[in-house]
Amino acid sequence: MNTQPKASHFIGGAFVEDTRGAAFDSIHPATGAVIARLHEATPDILSRSLEAACDAQAAWAALAPVERGRILHRAAMILRARNHDLSVLETLDTGKPLQETLVADAASGADAFEYFAGFAPTVTGQTIPLGRDMAYTLREPLGVCAGIGAWNYPIQIACWKAAPALAFGNAMVFKPSELTPLSALALAEILHEAGLPAGVFNVVQGRGAVGAGLASDARVAKVSLTGSVPTGRKVYTAAAQGMRAVTMELGGKSPLIIFDDADVENAVSAAILGNFYSAGQICSNGTRVFVHQRIKAEFLDRLAARTRQIRLGDPLDPQTQMGPLVSEEQMNKVLRHIARGLDAGARLVCGGARHGTSGCFVQPTVFADVRDDMALAQQEIFGPVMSVLDFTDETEVIARANATEYGLAAGVFTRDLARAHRVAGAMQAGTVWVNAYNLTPVEMPFGGVKASGIGRENGHAALEHYTRIKSVYLGLGDVDAPY
């Protein structure tokens, strides 16, 4: 596959290059091979992209919603038709195994475009009777939205942001992570092919300075970021200077609580999915696994046996179940966390080291006897490292699960339906899974509370974050003035 894009940026319906921008490489993390070289957006490129979006947005918003929906539906069909090639591209860029990308990346993006294509024509305002007079409301697009993506799900994140923004009449300038820059360009080309007018969706490349430029530009009405908490704080601060709307989907240190009446095999499956899928590089992962003491030994035995069977290797091999971390820097960060966990006295159940001598692979790692005050239980690691903690009492475990600055997600495993609802209601989290984990259908809102974010993506909730309400008062009689 030729992974070198036609140019670094996509602006106004065409690929655009500006070699004055600093060069950077996209590297396949399984081998260290350079698969593409791109250039960061210069101030001129950034301005051109925003001007293109501004120029295109009004006409796009003026289209009948059903017309916008038809274009987005065609884009969904193209995404599905090209899912294999897009999945290979995503695997090369991220290192995630093809076994994952074929079902979880471009396919999820297609779901988003299809969902919001159908949603767009259903959006209406309200009529408000006021006796002689009346009022009504209009749902209006915000204008130009800036999307800033992360490197763990590049094309999915781009689609989750673009689909509602475009469906409701906005234009977008999207900046992917500099570690995974390629699939956003492929998406832009597909949208253009589907009939999206030039300038409605644009892609610019670069590091943090480019994202900061988007977040602080007066032409931007809304910023949607997926990233770390420190990055979110910076972007939120920049956006606030211009009173721009924001959606922040940030980090997590989510609890997965497994009660003694749970189906142990299903709970082990959820813990593995919630820690080792995408090599642990998922913000909502349930990395603090609270297991009732009565089933701890059984749970750890099955967890260790199944974790040791996970197949690491070439992510392009369909049999590979876990690939490398996204970069050498991320691999080394994870290995440092593992070393600190050992130093703190956590018991290593399995894994705990680099896998092989080449590529950015880390063994799927499980620690037991982890305490709440350990860094393992406090800090987001963003790698294949699971911490198992003991508990005996429901009230106690709820308090411990909530004792974190994060609030992205949580999970509960129990056969007791009343307990499931009770604990789900007590969790300080944007999403709670009961007897499941990390399932994020586009129909369901997703987002965090506390330091894990602001706003929601997907579902009907997205309408609130990509439109604004205008109230119109209609006077139907004489004006009564006291003068």
N, C-alpha and C positions, 0 to 999 in steps of 0.2 A: 504494500500500500504506500502510495506517495503521500506523506504526511506534511510536506511543506506547503502551507497555504499560498494562494495567489498573491496575497499581500497581508500585512499585519492587521489592518483595520477594514471595517465595512461601513461606509458612510454614504448616505443618499442613494442607496441601491447599487453601489459598486465597491469593489475592493480598492483600497487606497494605501499607498506606502509613503513613508517619509523617513528616509534613512538618517535624518538628523537626530531622530530619537535614539536613545541608548539601546544597543542590541542586547537581547537575552535569548537563551536557549530553552526549548522544551526538551526534557530528558526523560527517557523511558526508565522508570526506577527499577525495573527488573534486571537491567543490563548496564545502565549508565550511558547508553548510546544517545547521542543528540538526534532527535527526530525532526526538529524544525528550529529555525532561527527567525526571530521577529524583532520588531523595534517598538519601543515605548511611544506612546502618544506625546507629541510635542504640544505646547500650548496652542499652536495653530490647528493641529489635528483635533484637539479637544473642542476648540471653538467651532470648527467646521461641523463636527458631529452634532453639537447642540443647535447650531443654526439650521442644519438639515432637519432635525427633529422639530424645531419651532415652526419651520416653514411648512412641514407636512401635517402637523397635528390638527389644525382647524378643519382642513378638508376631510381628514380621516374621521374626525368626530362627527362631521356633518353627514356621513354616510348613514343609511338606515342600519340599525343594529343587526338586522338579519343579513345584510350585505357583508358587514364585518365578520359575522359568524361564518359565512360561507368560505371566506378566505382562510380563516383560522382552521376550519374543518379540512380544507384541502391541505393545509400544512400538516395537520395530524396524519392524514393519509400518506403523505410523502415520508414523514418520519417513520411510520410503520413499514412502508415499503423498503426503506433503506436502513432498517434497524440493524442488520448485520454489520454493514460497513461502518455505521456510526458507533456501534458497540466495539468494533476492533479499534477504531480511532480513540475511543474513550479508554480502552484497556491500555493502549500504547502510551497515552498521555498521563494516566493516573496510576497504572500498575494494577488496577483491580482486575480480578480474573474474568475472563470472557463468560464464564458460568454466571457471574453476577450481572455484568453490563448488558447481556442479551435480554434480561428481564426487568432490570431496575432503573435504567438510565434514560435512553431515548424513548423507550416504551412508556415510561412514566410521564415523560414530557408530552408525548402524543395524547395520553389520557387528559392532561391538563388543557391542551388546546381544544380537544373535543368537548370537554366539559364546559369550558367558558364560551366556546362557540355557540353552544345551545343555551347558555345562561344569558348571553347578551340581549337577545330580543325580549326577554321576560322582565327586564328592568323597567320599573315604572315609578312615578311619584305618587303622592297622595292628594286627594281633594278633602278640604276641611270646611264644612258648612259653618257659617258664622251668623246665622239669621238672615238679615237682608243681604249682607255681603258674604264673601267666601274667600278662601285662600287655597292655593295649591303649591305643591313642591315639585321641583325638577331635580333629577339626578344628573350632574354634569361631570365630565372628566376633569382631572386636576390640571392636565397640560403635559409637560415633559417630565417624565420620571427617569431617575437614574437608578440602575440596577448594579449592584456590586456583588460578585459571586465568590464562592469558596472553591477549594480544589478537590473536595471529596466527591461531589456529585455535580460536575460542571454543567452538563447539558440539562440535567433535571432542574437545577437551580435557575438556569437561564429561562427555561420554559415556565417554571412555577411563577416567576416574576413577570415574564412577558405576556403570558396568556391572559391573566385578568387585566393587566394594564392596557393591552391592545383591545381586548374585547369591549372595554368600557370607554374607548375613544381616546386614550392617551397615546403619546409616542414615547419611545424609550431609547436611552443610550445605556448600553450594558458594558461593564468592564469585568471580564473574567479574571480569575486569579492568574498571576504571572507564572505559576507552576503548571497550570493546565489551561493554556490559552486557545486550544484548537477547535473544540466542538462548538463554541459560541459562533465562530465564523461559519461553520457548516450550517448551523441553525439559521443564521442571517440569510445565507444563500437560499435555503429552502423556503423561508418566508417570502423572499422576493419572487422565487419561482411560483409560489402559490398565489401570487397576485397582490401581495402587500405593497402599497404605494411606496416609492422611494422616500427614505428619510424617516419612516415610521419606526423602524427598528435599526439601530446602529450599534456597532461594536468597536470599542477602542481598547487598546492593550496598555498594560503598565503596572507598576507597583503602587505603593500606598499614595504617592504624590498625585497620581492620576485620579484615584478614588477621592482624595481630598479635594481636588479641583472640581470634580462633579458635585460633591456634597456642598460646596460653598458657592457655586455659580448661581447668579440671580435668575438665570433662565430655567433652573430646575425647580419644579414644584414639589417633588416628593423623592425621597431616597429610600430604597429598599436594599438592605444589607444582609447577607449571610456571612458570618465570620465569628471571630473570637470576641470575648467580652472586652478586652483592652481596645481592640479595633473598633468595636461598637461604641464605646465611650467617646473615642475621638471623632467618629463620623457623626454621632448624635450631637456632640458639641458644635461641630461645624454647621450641621443642618439647622440647629437652633438659632444661629446668628441671623438666618434669613427667614425664620418662622416656617421652615419647610416641614411638611408632613414626613413621618418616618415609619418604616417597618423594620424591626431589628430581630433577626433570628440568630441567636448567639449560642454560647457554649452551655454545657451542662455537666452535672455529676449526679446522674439520675439514680434513684433507688429502685431496686426490684425486690419486693418483699414476698417471701415464699413461706406460707404457713404450713403447719404440720399435717393438715388434711389435704394438701395439694397433690395432684398427680405428679410424682417426682420426675418421671420421664419427660413429660411436657414442660415442667419447670426447667429441667436441664436444657432442653431444646431452646427455650426462650433465653436462658442465660448465655448460651453459646451464640445465638443469633444477635443478642444484645451486647455482645462484647467482641466477637471475632469476625462478623460480617464486615466486608470492606476493610479488613485488617484492623478493625476497631476504630476506624476514622469516621465515626458518625456522632454528631453532637448529642443526639438523644439517647445514646447507649446507656443501658442500666449497669453501670460499672461498680456500683455499691450493691452487692447481692446479699440481702439480709435473709438468713436461713434459720428457721426455728431449730433449736438445739436437738429436739427429738428426732429430726430427720437429717441432721447435719452429716453424719457419717455416710449414710446411704447416698445423699445428694453428692457429696464430694467424690465418692467412689465412682459413681456413674459419670460425673462431670470429667474427672481425670481420664477415665477410659475413653470417652468419646472425644475429648480434646486431643489426646495423643494420636487419634486416627485422622485428624484434619490434614489434608494433603496440601503442602506448600510446593510451589514450583513456578514454572513458566506460566504467566497469566494467560497466554494465548492458547495453552493446552486446555481443551474443554474439560479434562478431568481434574484440573487444579481447582482447589476449593478456597485457597487463601493466597493472595499475592503479597507483594512488598508494600512497605510504607511509601508515601509519595516522594520522599527525598531522603538523602543521607542525613541532612540536618534533623528531620523528623525522627528518623531511626535512632540517631544518637540521643535525642531528647528522651525517647521512650526507654532506651537502655539505661539512662541515668536514673529515671524513675524506678526502674526495677532494682537497680543497685541500692537506692535509698530505702526501698521497701525491705530488702534483706537486712540492711544495717539497722533498721528500726525494729527488727524482730518479727516481722510477718513470716509465716511458714510457707515456703514455696511448695506447691502441690505438683505443678508440672510447668514445663517451659523455662523461661527465665534467661534466655540468651539469644544472641543473633543466630539466624539460621543460614548456614553456608558461609562462604567467604566473599561472595560477590552479590551485588544487588542489595536492596534495602530491606531485607527480610528479617523479621523478628518472630521467634517462636510464640504461638499462642500461650499465654502465661496466666496461671491461676495462683493467687495467694489466699491462704486461709488464716484464721485467727487475727484478722486485721482489726485494729481498734479505730474508733471514730476520730481520734486525734492524730492519726498517722497521715502523712502526705498522700499516701495511696488512696485514702478515703476523703481527702479534702480537695485535691487539685485535679483538674481535667488533664488526663494524660494523652488522649487522642491516639491510642494505639491498642494492640491486642493484650490488654492487661486487666484481669478481673480481680476484684477484691471481695472476698466472702467474709461476712460478719455474722456473729451469732445474735439471737434474741430469744426471749421467752414470752414476752407480754405484748399485747397489741398496742396498748397506750404508749408503752415505752418505745416500740419500734417506730410508731408514727412520729413521735417527737424527735427521735434520732434521724429519721429519714428527711424530716423538714429542716434539720439544723445545718443548713448550707445556704450560701448566697445564691445558688442556682435554683431554677424552677422550671426546667424545660419539660421534663417528662417523669413518669413513674410507672411501675408495674406492680400488680398484685396477683398472686396465685393462691387460690383457695376454692374449695367446693361449697363453701358457705356463702350463699347469695347475699344474705343480709350483711355479713362481714365485708364482702366485696364492695357493696355500695357504700358502706360506712367508711371504709378505709379510703376508697376513691374520693369521697367527698372531703376527707381530711387532708389529702395530699396537696401541698402547695406547688402545683405543677400545671402547665398548660395542657398537657395530654396525659391521661392515665389509661393504661391498658390493663384489662382484666383477663387473666388466663390467655394472654397473647403478648407479643412485644414487637415494637418497631414497625408496625403496619401503618402506613400513611396514605390511605386512598385519597384521591383528589377531592372527593366529596366531603371530607372531614377537615375542619379547620385545624391548622397546626401553628404553634408558636408557644412562647414561654412567658413566665412571670418572673418577678424579682430581677436578678442580673441576667437572666437568660433571654430577655428580649421584651419587645413592645409590638403589639399588633398581631395579626394572624394572616397566614397564607392559606389559600385553597378554601373550598367550600363557599357557602353564601357569605361568610364573614369577610371574604376578600373584597366584596362590593364596598364595604365601609372604608377600605384603605386605598381604593383607587378611584373613588368618586367623592364629590361634595354635594351637599344639599343646598339648593337655592329656594327660598320661600317667596312666593308671589301673592300679595294681597290684592284682591279684586273688589274695588268699591263699586257698588251697583246703585247708589243713590246720591243725593246731594251731600256735599261736604258740610258738616256741622262745625262751624268755627265760633269761638266765644268772642270774637273781635268785631 
